[in-house]
Amino acid sequence: MTVNSAAPSLRKRWRATLAVKFIVLAASLTAAILGATAWISYQIYRDVYTGHLISKAKTLAEFVAAISPDRIFSYDFSSLHTYVKKLGDNEDLVYAVVLAENGQPLTSYLDRKRPVVMQAIKAVGGEDAASVARHIAAQPDTLEITAPIMFNKQQIG
């Protein structure tokens, strides 16, 4: 009888371990599929969001470039500075610099509430907008968008 009683116990354990193996396999596959789906979704959303940010920044840069020639030729740098400063209302914008043809800043906006701007000011050793902008643009997670200031097909800034 001992032999017969051991055989059902072995079968129960085999079935129990088979069920556990199946549950673990199903849970592992589900976790792997959900993980892969989450990673793919993250990549897609990141690319879409980055594309949107680039488009938004290009639009703002082109707008400032389009209104700048009149302000430059009339020496109305106060209005130009007001426009550039108003860009600071955009939470995604860290800095904006309008450069003259020779590369000298005509006006600028630096969001001093941002740690990256304050670190750049310390690293550069001053608040020269062009130097600070170059330092920030060199950061790996910063996108620099530029737009030439044109007048009669000639670049003036």
Helices and strands as residue ranges (DSSP letters): H 2-73, H 77-86, G 87-89, E 95-99, E 105-110, H 115-124, H 129-137, E 150-151, E 154-155
